[in-house]
Amino acid sequence: MTAIFRELKDPRVQGLISIVRVDVSSDLSYCTVYISAMEGIDHAKQAIVGLKSASGYIRRELGQRLRLRHVPEMHFKATDSIEYSANISRILNDLPASREDGQGKET
């Protein structure tokens, strides 16, 4: 699906956009696609608007490429998980290294 996203000409969908998670209904008729952007939740929300307007094209391309009889109706939701993960990684990298060995001895 990310390859299809890259083919979209809509400027709202450009940038570092990732599919974080996809939940599919039990009857396979609907799916919720969670989108995150490195630029933050505001950029992810803009991408959602573009993806909603291109949902027909995305469904058709998925059906052709995966040869599915029925492609679920997609609902897009924005999430800040990439931004959140990057912030945690930044915090962990900024922590001073207080232990050199695994013995529990502080240096």
PDB file as gemmi writes it, atoms N, CA and C in Angstrom:
CRYST1    1.000    1.000    1.000  90.00  90.00  90.00 P 1                      
ATOM      1  N   MET A   1       0.821  -1.187   0.000  1.00  0.00           N  
ATOM      2  CA  MET A   1       0.000   0.000   0.000  1.00  0.00           C  
ATOM      3  C   MET A   1       0.865   1.251   0.000  1.00  0.00           C  
ATOM      4  N   THR A   2       2.035   1.203   0.632  1.00  0.00           N  
ATOM      5  CA  THR A   2       2.893   2.390   0.646  1.00  0.00           C  
ATOM      6  C   THR A   2       3.374   2.734  -0.757  1.00  0.00           C  
ATOM      7  N   ALA A   3       3.538   1.733  -1.619  1.00  0.00           N  
ATOM      8  CA  ALA A   3       3.921   2.010  -3.007  1.00  0.00           C  
ATOM      9  C   ALA A   3       2.823   2.808  -3.699  1.00  0.00           C  
ATOM     10  N   ILE A   4       1.583   2.500  -3.406  1.00  0.00           N  
ATOM     11  CA  ILE A   4       0.455   3.240  -3.979  1.00  0.00           C  
ATOM     12  C   ILE A   4       0.449   4.662  -3.437  1.00  0.00           C  
ATOM     13  N   PHE A   5       0.763   4.832  -2.151  1.00  0.00           N  
ATOM     14  CA  PHE A   5       0.822   6.175  -1.563  1.00  0.00           C  
ATOM     15  C   PHE A   5       1.854   7.033  -2.292  1.00  0.00           C  
ATOM     16  N   ARG A   6       2.996   6.435  -2.631  1.00  0.00           N  
ATOM     17  CA  ARG A   6       4.057   7.190  -3.313  1.00  0.00           C  
ATOM     18  C   ARG A   6       3.639   7.621  -4.708  1.00  0.00           C  
ATOM     19  N   GLU A   7       2.708   6.903  -5.312  1.00  0.00           N  
ATOM     20  CA  GLU A   7       2.245   7.236  -6.660  1.00  0.00           C  
ATOM     21  C   GLU A   7       1.231   8.375  -6.668  1.00  0.00           C  
ATOM     22  N   LEU A   8       0.649   8.685  -5.523  1.00  0.00           N  
ATOM     23  CA  LEU A   8      -0.363   9.741  -5.459  1.00  0.00           C  
ATOM     24  C   LEU A   8       0.279  11.101  -5.711  1.00  0.00           C  
ATOM     25  N   LYS A   9      -0.409  11.920  -6.468  1.00  0.00           N  
ATOM     26  CA  LYS A   9       0.096  13.252  -6.822  1.00  0.00           C  
ATOM     27  C   LYS A   9      -0.320  14.322  -5.820  1.00  0.00           C  
ATOM     28  N   ASP A  10      -1.186  13.977  -4.896  1.00  0.00           N  
ATOM     29  CA  ASP A  10      -1.702  14.931  -3.918  1.00  0.00           C  
ATOM     30  C   ASP A  10      -0.575  15.402  -2.994  1.00  0.00           C  
ATOM     31  N   PRO A  11      -0.322  16.707  -2.914  1.00  0.00           N  
ATOM     32  CA  PRO A  11       0.766  17.209  -2.057  1.00  0.00           C  
ATOM     33  C   PRO A  11       0.537  16.944  -0.567  1.00  0.00           C  
ATOM     34  N   ARG A  12      -0.717  16.723  -0.165  1.00  0.00           N  
ATOM     35  CA  ARG A  12      -0.995  16.442   1.246  1.00  0.00           C  
ATOM     36  C   ARG A  12      -0.471  15.078   1.665  1.00  0.00           C  
ATOM     37  N   VAL A  13      -0.268  14.181   0.701  1.00  0.00           N  
ATOM     38  CA  VAL A  13       0.160  12.816   1.002  1.00  0.00           C  
ATOM     39  C   VAL A  13       1.677  12.658   0.841  1.00  0.00           C  
ATOM     40  N   GLN A  14       2.355  13.695   0.427  1.00  0.00           N  
ATOM     41  CA  GLN A  14       3.805  13.628   0.245  1.00  0.00           C  
ATOM     42  C   GLN A  14       4.522  13.734   1.592  1.00  0.00           C  
ATOM     43  N   GLY A  15       5.755  13.265   1.638  1.00  0.00           N  
ATOM     44  CA  GLY A  15       6.542  13.326   2.866  1.00  0.00           C  
ATOM     45  C   GLY A  15       6.725  11.943   3.468  1.00  0.00           C  
ATOM     46  N   LEU A  16       7.215  11.911   4.681  1.00  0.00           N  
ATOM     47  CA  LEU A  16       7.479  10.647   5.374  1.00  0.00           C  
ATOM     48  C   LEU A  16       6.219  10.172   6.087  1.00  0.00           C  
ATOM     49  N   ILE A  17       5.384   9.468   5.342  1.00  0.00           N  
ATOM     50  CA  ILE A  17       4.134   8.943   5.875  1.00  0.00           C  
ATOM     51  C   ILE A  17       4.258   7.430   5.964  1.00  0.00           C  
ATOM     52  N   SER A  18       3.855   6.880   7.099  1.00  0.00           N  
ATOM     53  CA  SER A  18       3.953   5.430   7.302  1.00  0.00           C  
ATOM     54  C   SER A  18       2.620   4.862   7.756  1.00  0.00           C  
ATOM     55  N   ILE A  19       2.387   3.632   7.338  1.00  0.00           N  
ATOM     56  CA  ILE A  19       1.245   2.881   7.843  1.00  0.00           C  
ATOM     57  C   ILE A  19       1.718   2.192   9.111  1.00  0.00           C  
ATOM     58  N   VAL A  20       1.097   2.534  10.226  1.00  0.00           N  
ATOM     59  CA  VAL A  20       1.520   2.013  11.515  1.00  0.00           C  
ATOM     60  C   VAL A  20       0.804   0.706  11.837  1.00  0.00           C  
ATOM     61  N   ARG A  21      -0.477   0.657  11.524  1.00  0.00           N  
ATOM     62  CA  ARG A  21      -1.281  -0.514  11.871  1.00  0.00           C  
ATOM     63  C   ARG A  21      -2.515  -0.549  10.974  1.00  0.00           C  
ATOM     64  N   VAL A  22      -3.020  -1.763  10.748  1.00  0.00           N  
ATOM     65  CA  VAL A  22      -4.260  -1.929   9.994  1.00  0.00           C  
ATOM     66  C   VAL A  22      -5.131  -2.914  10.766  1.00  0.00           C  
ATOM     67  N   ASP A  23      -6.344  -2.502  11.082  1.00  0.00           N  
ATOM     68  CA  ASP A  23      -7.319  -3.371  11.732  1.00  0.00           C  
ATOM     69  C   ASP A  23      -8.409  -3.696  10.720  1.00  0.00           C  
ATOM     70  N   VAL A  24      -8.707  -4.974  10.564  1.00  0.00           N  
ATOM     71  CA  VAL A  24      -9.711  -5.416   9.604  1.00  0.00           C  
ATOM     72  C   VAL A  24     -10.904  -5.981  10.369  1.00  0.00           C  
ATOM     73  N   SER A  25     -12.110  -5.661   9.912  1.00  0.00           N  
ATOM     74  CA  SER A  25     -13.316  -6.180  10.562  1.00  0.00           C  
ATOM     75  C   SER A  25     -13.418  -7.688  10.351  1.00  0.00           C  
ATOM     76  N   SER A  26     -14.211  -8.337  11.183  1.00  0.00           N  
ATOM     77  CA  SER A  26     -14.314  -9.802  11.126  1.00  0.00           C  
ATOM     78  C   SER A  26     -14.887 -10.306   9.802  1.00  0.00           C  
ATOM     79  N   ASP A  27     -15.738  -9.518   9.163  1.00  0.00           N  
ATOM     80  CA  ASP A  27     -16.293  -9.946   7.875  1.00  0.00           C  
ATOM     81  C   ASP A  27     -15.488  -9.425   6.680  1.00  0.00           C  
ATOM     82  N   LEU A  28     -14.351  -8.800   6.951  1.00  0.00           N  
ATOM     83  CA  LEU A  28     -13.418  -8.297   5.931  1.00  0.00           C  
ATOM     84  C   LEU A  28     -14.013  -7.223   5.029  1.00  0.00           C  
ATOM     85  N   SER A  29     -15.038  -6.542   5.476  1.00  0.00           N  
ATOM     86  CA  SER A  29     -15.641  -5.513   4.640  1.00  0.00           C  
ATOM     87  C   SER A  29     -15.092  -4.114   4.931  1.00  0.00           C  
ATOM     88  N   TYR A  30     -14.517  -3.906   6.101  1.00  0.00           N  
ATOM     89  CA  TYR A  30     -13.952  -2.611   6.480  1.00  0.00           C  
ATOM     90  C   TYR A  30     -12.570  -2.801   7.075  1.00  0.00           C  
ATOM     91  N   CYS A  31     -11.725  -1.809   6.890  1.00  0.00           N  
ATOM     92  CA  CYS A  31     -10.442  -1.814   7.587  1.00  0.00           C  
ATOM     93  C   CYS A  31     -10.108  -0.383   8.005  1.00  0.00           C  
ATOM     94  N   THR A  32      -9.435  -0.279   9.128  1.00  0.00           N  
ATOM     95  CA  THR A  32      -8.970   1.007   9.621  1.00  0.00           C  
ATOM     96  C   THR A  32      -7.463   1.034   9.459  1.00  0.00           C  
ATOM     97  N   VAL A  33      -6.979   2.038   8.729  1.00  0.00           N  
ATOM     98  CA  VAL A  33      -5.560   2.177   8.447  1.00  0.00           C  
ATOM     99  C   VAL A  33      -5.047   3.353   9.272  1.00  0.00           C  
ATOM    100  N   TYR A  34      -4.114   3.068  10.175  1.00  0.00           N  
ATOM    101  CA  TYR A  34      -3.536   4.098  11.042  1.00  0.00           C  
ATOM    102  C   TYR A  34      -2.283   4.652  10.380  1.00  0.00           C  
ATOM    103  N   ILE A  35      -2.269   5.966  10.184  1.00  0.00           N  
ATOM    104  CA  ILE A  35      -1.204   6.658   9.478  1.00  0.00           C  
ATOM    105  C   ILE A  35      -0.452   7.557  10.449  1.00  0.00           C  
ATOM    106  N   SER A  36       0.872   7.560  10.322  1.00  0.00           N  
ATOM    107  CA  SER A  36       1.694   8.438  11.135  1.00  0.00           C  
ATOM    108  C   SER A  36       2.696   9.146  10.225  1.00  0.00           C  
ATOM    109  N   ALA A  37       3.112  10.328  10.637  1.00  0.00           N  
ATOM    110  CA  ALA A  37       4.076  11.098   9.860  1.00  0.00           C  
ATOM    111  C   ALA A  37       5.199  11.564  10.769  1.00  0.00           C  
ATOM    112  N   MET A  38       6.399  11.556  10.234  1.00  0.00           N  
ATOM    113  CA  MET A  38       7.566  11.983  10.997  1.00  0.00           C  
ATOM    114  C   MET A  38       7.462  13.469  11.355  1.00  0.00           C  
ATOM    115  N   GLU A  39       6.769  14.226  10.515  1.00  0.00           N  
ATOM    116  CA  GLU A  39       6.634  15.665  10.754  1.00  0.00           C  
ATOM    117  C   GLU A  39       5.652  15.984  11.874  1.00  0.00           C  
ATOM    118  N   GLY A  40       4.905  15.002  12.335  1.00  0.00           N  
ATOM    119  CA  GLY A  40       3.990  15.217  13.447  1.00  0.00           C  
ATOM    120  C   GLY A  40       2.547  14.905  13.096  1.00  0.00           C  
ATOM    121  N   ILE A  41       1.700  15.025  14.099  1.00  0.00           N  
ATOM    122  CA  ILE A  41       0.286  14.660  13.973  1.00  0.00           C  
ATOM    123  C   ILE A  41      -0.452  15.581  12.996  1.00  0.00           C  
ATOM    124  N   ASP A  42      -0.064  16.864  12.929  1.00  0.00           N  
ATOM    125  CA  ASP A  42      -0.736  17.784  12.007  1.00  0.00           C  
ATOM    126  C   ASP A  42      -0.522  17.368  10.555  1.00  0.00           C  
ATOM    127  N   HIS A  43       0.691  16.941  10.234  1.00  0.00           N  
ATOM    128  CA  HIS A  43       0.971  16.472   8.871  1.00  0.00           C  
ATOM    129  C   HIS A  43       0.216  15.166   8.591  1.00  0.00           C  
ATOM    130  N   ALA A  44       0.121  14.301   9.594  1.00  0.00           N  
ATOM    131  CA  ALA A  44      -0.630  13.050   9.426  1.00  0.00           C  
ATOM    132  C   ALA A  44      -2.105  13.342   9.164  1.00  0.00           C  
ATOM    133  N   LYS A  45      -2.663  14.336   9.849  1.00  0.00           N  
ATOM    134  CA  LYS A  45      -4.061  14.705   9.639  1.00  0.00           C  
ATOM    135  C   LYS A  45      -4.283  15.257   8.234  1.00  0.00           C  
ATOM    136  N   GLN A  46      -3.315  16.028   7.727  1.00  0.00           N  
ATOM    137  CA  GLN A  46      -3.418  16.527   6.353  1.00  0.00           C  
ATOM    138  C   GLN A  46      -3.362  15.372   5.363  1.00  0.00           C  
ATOM    139  N   ALA A  47      -2.498  14.401   5.636  1.00  0.00           N  
ATOM    140  CA  ALA A  47      -2.386  13.239   4.760  1.00  0.00           C  
ATOM    141  C   ALA A  47      -3.686  12.443   4.742  1.00  0.00           C  
ATOM    142  N   ILE A  48      -4.369  12.376   5.869  1.00  0.00           N  
ATOM    143  CA  ILE A  48      -5.642  11.657   5.956  1.00  0.00           C  
ATOM    144  C   ILE A  48      -6.665  12.270   4.999  1.00  0.00           C  
ATOM    145  N   VAL A  49      -6.698  13.584   4.935  1.00  0.00           N  
ATOM    146  CA  VAL A  49      -7.633  14.267   4.032  1.00  0.00           C  
ATOM    147  C   VAL A  49      -7.347  13.874   2.581  1.00  0.00           C  
ATOM    148  N   GLY A  50      -6.055  13.861   2.219  1.00  0.00           N  
ATOM    149  CA  GLY A  50      -5.679  13.461   0.863  1.00  0.00           C  
ATOM    150  C   GLY A  50      -5.976  11.999   0.585  1.00  0.00           C  
ATOM    151  N   LEU A  51      -5.730  11.141   1.570  1.00  0.00           N  
ATOM    152  CA  LEU A  51      -5.985   9.710   1.390  1.00  0.00           C  
ATOM    153  C   LEU A  51      -7.474   9.415   1.268  1.00  0.00           C  
ATOM    154  N   LYS A  52      -8.296  10.147   2.016  1.00  0.00           N  
ATOM    155  CA  LYS A  52      -9.746   9.951   1.904  1.00  0.00           C  
ATOM    156  C   LYS A  52     -10.236  10.313   0.509  1.00  0.00           C  
ATOM    157  N   SER A  53      -9.667  11.386  -0.056  1.00  0.00           N  
ATOM    158  CA  SER A  53     -10.113  11.780  -1.394  1.00  0.00           C  
ATOM    159  C   SER A  53      -9.616  10.801  -2.460  1.00  0.00           C  
ATOM    160  N   ALA A  54      -8.542  10.067  -2.177  1.00  0.00           N  
ATOM    161  CA  ALA A  54      -8.003   9.105  -3.133  1.00  0.00           C  
ATOM    162  C   ALA A  54      -8.367   7.664  -2.776  1.00  0.00           C  
ATOM    163  N   SER A  55      -9.294   7.459  -1.858  1.00  0.00           N  
ATOM    164  CA  SER A  55      -9.594   6.106  -1.380  1.00  0.00           C  
ATOM    165  C   SER A  55     -10.118   5.189  -2.487  1.00  0.00           C  
ATOM    166  N   GLY A  56     -10.888   5.722  -3.419  1.00  0.00           N  
ATOM    167  CA  GLY A  56     -11.375   4.909  -4.535  1.00  0.00           C  
ATOM    168  C   GLY A  56     -10.233   4.393  -5.395  1.00  0.00           C  
ATOM    169  N   TYR A  57      -9.297   5.274  -5.702  1.00  0.00           N  
ATOM    170  CA  TYR A  57      -8.114   4.881  -6.482  1.00  0.00           C  
ATOM    171  C   TYR A  57      -7.290   3.844  -5.725  1.00  0.00           C  
ATOM    172  N   ILE A  58      -7.100   4.057  -4.433  1.00  0.00           N  
ATOM    173  CA  ILE A  58      -6.300   3.138  -3.612  1.00  0.00           C  
ATOM    174  C   ILE A  58      -6.946   1.754  -3.580  1.00  0.00           C  
ATOM    175  N   ARG A  59      -8.256   1.707  -3.391  1.00  0.00           N  
ATOM    176  CA  ARG A  59      -8.971   0.417  -3.372  1.00  0.00           C  
ATOM    177  C   ARG A  59      -8.847  -0.315  -4.708  1.00  0.00           C  
ATOM    178  N   ARG A  60      -8.999   0.426  -5.792  1.00  0.00           N  
ATOM    179  CA  ARG A  60      -8.912  -0.187  -7.118  1.00  0.00           C  
ATOM    180  C   ARG A  60      -7.516  -0.744  -7.371  1.00  0.00           C  
ATOM    181  N   GLU A  61      -6.487   0.034  -7.012  1.00  0.00           N  
ATOM    182  CA  GLU A  61      -5.110  -0.422  -7.202  1.00  0.00           C  
ATOM    183  C   GLU A  61      -4.800  -1.633  -6.330  1.00  0.00           C  
ATOM    184  N   LEU A  62      -5.259  -1.634  -5.098  1.00  0.00           N  
ATOM    185  CA  LEU A  62      -5.055  -2.798  -4.221  1.00  0.00           C  
ATOM    186  C   LEU A  62      -5.717  -4.041  -4.805  1.00  0.00           C  
ATOM    187  N   GLY A  63      -6.927  -3.894  -5.291  1.00  0.00           N  
ATOM    188  CA  GLY A  63      -7.645  -5.018  -5.878  1.00  0.00           C  
ATOM    189  C   GLY A  63      -6.935  -5.581  -7.093  1.00  0.00           C  
ATOM    190  N   GLN A  64      -6.392  -4.709  -7.936  1.00  0.00           N  
ATOM    191  CA  GLN A  64      -5.691  -5.163  -9.131  1.00  0.00           C  
ATOM    192  C   GLN A  64      -4.346  -5.796  -8.797  1.00  0.00           C  
ATOM    193  N   ARG A  65      -3.600  -5.172  -7.897  1.00  0.00           N  
ATOM    194  CA  ARG A  65      -2.260  -5.664  -7.582  1.00  0.00           C  
ATOM    195  C   ARG A  65      -2.281  -6.938  -6.757  1.00  0.00           C  
ATOM    196  N   LEU A  66      -3.242  -7.057  -5.857  1.00  0.00           N  
ATOM    197  CA  LEU A  66      -3.323  -8.239  -5.004  1.00  0.00           C  
ATOM    198  C   LEU A  66      -4.301  -9.274  -5.538  1.00  0.00           C  
ATOM    199  N   ARG A  67      -5.000  -8.933  -6.596  1.00  0.00           N  
ATOM    200  CA  ARG A  67      -5.996  -9.812  -7.215  1.00  0.00           C  
ATOM    201  C   ARG A  67      -7.030 -10.286  -6.198  1.00  0.00           C  
ATOM    202  N   LEU A  68      -7.616  -9.324  -5.539  1.00  0.00           N  
ATOM    203  CA  LEU A  68      -8.656  -9.615  -4.556  1.00  0.00           C  
ATOM    204  C   LEU A  68     -10.025  -9.459  -5.195  1.00  0.00           C  
ATOM    205  N   ARG A  69     -10.939 -10.306  -4.792  1.00  0.00           N  
ATOM    206  CA  ARG A  69     -12.327 -10.164  -5.247  1.00  0.00           C  
ATOM    207  C   ARG A  69     -12.975  -8.951  -4.617  1.00  0.00           C  
ATOM    208  N   HIS A  70     -12.772  -8.839  -3.323  1.00  0.00           N  
ATOM    209  CA  HIS A  70     -13.372  -7.734  -2.585  1.00  0.00           C  
ATOM    210  C   HIS A  70     -12.291  -7.038  -1.763  1.00  0.00           C  
ATOM    211  N   VAL A  71     -12.140  -5.750  -1.978  1.00  0.00           N  
ATOM    212  CA  VAL A  71     -11.193  -4.948  -1.198  1.00  0.00           C  
ATOM    213  C   VAL A  71     -11.999  -4.233  -0.120  1.00  0.00           C  
ATOM    214  N   PRO A  72     -11.580  -4.331   1.129  1.00  0.00           N  
ATOM    215  CA  PRO A  72     -12.345  -3.684   2.207  1.00  0.00           C  
ATOM    216  C   PRO A  72     -12.415  -2.169   2.034  1.00  0.00           C  
ATOM    217  N   GLU A  73     -13.493  -1.603   2.513  1.00  0.00           N  
ATOM    218  CA  GLU A  73     -13.621  -0.150   2.548  1.00  0.00           C  
ATOM    219  C   GLU A  73     -12.650   0.365   3.606  1.00  0.00           C  
ATOM    220  N   MET A  74     -11.846   1.361   3.233  1.00  0.00           N  
ATOM    221  CA  MET A  74     -10.794   1.842   4.128  1.00  0.00           C  
ATOM    222  C   MET A  74     -11.189   3.116   4.855  1.00  0.00           C  
ATOM    223  N   HIS A  75     -10.914   3.117   6.140  1.00  0.00           N  
ATOM    224  CA  HIS A  75     -11.066   4.305   6.978  1.00  0.00           C  
ATOM    225  C   HIS A  75      -9.675   4.655   7.477  1.00  0.00           C  
ATOM    226  N   PHE A  76      -9.261   5.888   7.255  1.00  0.00           N  
ATOM    227  CA  PHE A  76      -7.922   6.318   7.648  1.00  0.00           C  
ATOM    228  C   PHE A  76      -7.991   7.109   8.948  1.00  0.00           C  
ATOM    229  N   LYS A  77      -7.036   6.854   9.846  1.00  0.00           N  
ATOM    230  CA  LYS A  77      -6.953   7.585  11.111  1.00  0.00           C  
ATOM    231  C   LYS A  77      -5.517   8.004  11.337  1.00  0.00           C  
ATOM    232  N   ALA A  78      -5.351   9.211  11.857  1.00  0.00           N  
ATOM    233  CA  ALA A  78      -4.016   9.743  12.151  1.00  0.00           C  
ATOM    234  C   ALA A  78      -3.582   9.317  13.545  1.00  0.00           C  
ATOM    235  N   THR A  79      -2.295   9.037  13.672  1.00  0.00           N  
ATOM    236  CA  THR A  79      -1.709   8.711  14.968  1.00  0.00           C  
ATOM    237  C   THR A  79      -0.332   9.366  15.048  1.00  0.00           C  
ATOM    238  N   ASP A  80       0.130   9.617  16.245  1.00  0.00           N  
ATOM    239  CA  ASP A  80       1.432  10.261  16.418  1.00  0.00           C  
ATOM    240  C   ASP A  80       2.500   9.276  16.883  1.00  0.00           C  
ATOM    241  N   SER A  81       2.361   8.013  16.555  1.00  0.00           N  
ATOM    242  CA  SER A  81       3.263   6.996  17.089  1.00  0.00           C  
ATOM    243  C   SER A  81       4.711   7.163  16.616  1.00  0.00           C  
ATOM    244  N   ILE A  82       4.946   7.591  15.390  1.00  0.00           N  
ATOM    245  CA  ILE A  82       6.320   7.789  14.929  1.00  0.00           C  
ATOM    246  C   ILE A  82       6.955   8.954  15.684  1.00  0.00           C  
ATOM    247  N   GLU A  83       6.230  10.045  15.809  1.00  0.00           N  
ATOM    248  CA  GLU A  83       6.742  11.200  16.538  1.00  0.00           C  
ATOM    249  C   GLU A  83       7.004  10.825  17.999  1.00  0.00           C  
ATOM    250  N   TYR A  84       6.111  10.061  18.595  1.00  0.00           N  
ATOM    251  CA  TYR A  84       6.243   9.611  19.984  1.00  0.00           C  
ATOM    252  C   TYR A  84       7.481   8.724  20.148  1.00  0.00           C  
ATOM    253  N   SER A  85       7.665   7.785  19.225  1.00  0.00           N  
ATOM    254  CA  SER A  85       8.821   6.890  19.278  1.00  0.00           C  
ATOM    255  C   SER A  85      10.129   7.650  19.087  1.00  0.00           C  
ATOM    256  N   ALA A  86      10.133   8.610  18.177  1.00  0.00           N  
ATOM    257  CA  ALA A  86      11.336   9.411  17.947  1.00  0.00           C  
ATOM    258  C   ALA A  86      11.687  10.218  19.195  1.00  0.00           C  
ATOM    259  N   ASN A  87      10.675  10.722  19.897  1.00  0.00           N  
ATOM    260  CA  ASN A  87      10.914  11.484  21.118  1.00  0.00           C  
ATOM    261  C   ASN A  87      11.500  10.587  22.215  1.00  0.00           C  
ATOM    262  N   ILE A  88      10.974   9.376  22.365  1.00  0.00           N  
ATOM    263  CA  ILE A  88      11.513   8.442  23.356  1.00  0.00           C  
ATOM    264  C   ILE A  88      12.958   8.091  23.018  1.00  0.00           C  
ATOM    265  N   SER A  89      13.229   7.851  21.754  1.00  0.00           N  
ATOM    266  CA  SER A  89      14.594   7.531  21.330  1.00  0.00           C  
ATOM    267  C   SER A  89      15.543   8.692  21.626  1.00  0.00           C  
ATOM    268  N   ARG A  90      15.092   9.922  21.385  1.00  0.00           N  
ATOM    269  CA  ARG A  90      15.902  11.101  21.665  1.00  0.00           C  
ATOM    270  C   ARG A  90      16.198  11.204  23.157  1.00  0.00           C  
ATOM    271  N   ILE A  91      15.189  10.952  23.992  1.00  0.00           N  
ATOM    272  CA  ILE A  91      15.374  11.015  25.449  1.00  0.00           C  
ATOM    273  C   ILE A  91      16.365   9.950  25.900  1.00  0.00           C  
ATOM    274  N   LEU A  92      16.222   8.733  25.396  1.00  0.00           N  
ATOM    275  CA  LEU A  92      17.134   7.652  25.775  1.00  0.00           C  
ATOM    276  C   LEU A  92      18.566   7.926  25.332  1.00  0.00           C  
ATOM    277  N   ASN A  93      18.733   8.521  24.166  1.00  0.00           N  
ATOM    278  CA  ASN A  93      20.081   8.847  23.691  1.00  0.00           C  
ATOM    279  C   ASN A  93      20.717   9.967  24.494  1.00  0.00           C  
ATOM    280  N   ASP A  94      19.911  10.823  25.089  1.00  0.00           N  
ATOM    281  CA  ASP A  94      20.441  11.932  25.883  1.00  0.00           C  
ATOM    282  C   ASP A  94      20.794  11.534  27.309  1.00  0.00           C  
ATOM    283  N   LEU A  95      20.389  10.341  27.746  1.00  0.00           N  
ATOM    284  CA  LEU A  95      20.714   9.883  29.094  1.00  0.00           C  
ATOM    285  C   LEU A  95      22.211   9.623  29.206  1.00  0.00           C  
ATOM    286  N   PRO A  96      22.814  10.036  30.323  1.00  0.00           N  
ATOM    287  CA  PRO A  96      24.239   9.748  30.499  1.00  0.00           C  
ATOM    288  C   PRO A  96      24.452   8.260  30.762  1.00  0.00           C  
ATOM    289  N   ALA A  97      25.526   7.731  30.222  1.00  0.00           N  
ATOM    290  CA  ALA A  97      25.860   6.326  30.446  1.00  0.00           C  
ATOM    291  C   ALA A  97      26.496   6.208  31.823  1.00  0.00           C  
ATOM    292  N   SER A  98      25.762   5.649  32.788  1.00  0.00           N  
ATOM    293  CA  SER A  98      26.272   5.571  34.155  1.00  0.00           C  
ATOM    294  C   SER A  98      26.861   4.212  34.469  1.00  0.00           C  
ATOM    295  N   ARG A  99      26.644   3.198  33.622  1.00  0.00           N  
ATOM    296  CA  ARG A  99      27.161   1.857  33.871  1.00  0.00           C  
ATOM    297  C   ARG A  99      27.927   1.371  32.642  1.00  0.00           C  
ATOM    298  N   GLU A 100      29.100   0.858  32.895  1.00  0.00           N  
ATOM    299  CA  GLU A 100      29.901   0.361  31.785  1.00  0.00           C  
ATOM    300  C   GLU A 100      29.736  -1.113  31.562  1.00  0.00           C  
ATOM    301  N   ASP A 101      29.624  -1.877  32.659  1.00  0.00           N  
ATOM    302  CA  ASP A 101      29.520  -3.323  32.514  1.00  0.00           C  
ATOM    303  C   ASP A 101      28.166  -3.803  33.049  1.00  0.00           C  
ATOM    304  N   GLY A 102      27.850  -5.017  32.798  1.00  0.00           N  
ATOM    305  CA  GLY A 102      26.592  -5.591  33.232  1.00  0.00           C  
ATOM    306  C   GLY A 102      26.613  -6.068  34.674  1.00  0.00           C  
ATOM    307  N   GLN A 103      27.674  -5.797  35.422  1.00  0.00           N  
ATOM    308  CA  GLN A 103      27.830  -6.273  36.798  1.00  0.00           C  
ATOM    309  C   GLN A 103      27.095  -5.404  37.800  1.00  0.00           C  
ATOM    310  N   GLY A 104      26.550  -4.280  37.347  1.00  0.00           N  
ATOM    311  CA  GLY A 104      25.853  -3.407  38.285  1.00  0.00           C  
ATOM    312  C   GLY A 104      26.766  -2.427  38.995  1.00  0.00           C  
ATOM    313  N   LYS A 105      28.041  -2.371  38.618  1.00  0.00           N  
ATOM    314  CA  LYS A 105      28.978  -1.434  39.228  1.00  0.00           C  
ATOM    315  C   LYS A 105      28.910  -0.124  38.481  1.00  0.00           C  
ATOM    316  N   GLU A 106      28.711   0.943  39.229  1.00  0.00           N  
ATOM    317  CA  GLU A 106      28.666   2.259  38.608  1.00  0.00           C  
ATOM    318  C   GLU A 106      30.082   2.755  38.410  1.00  0.00           C  
ATOM    319  N   THR A 107      30.223   3.546  37.371  1.00  0.00           N  
ATOM    320  CA  THR A 107      31.543   4.112  37.094  1.00  0.00           C  
ATOM    321  C   THR A 107      31.584   5.567  37.442  1.00  0.00           C  
TER     322      THR A 107                                                      
END                                                                             
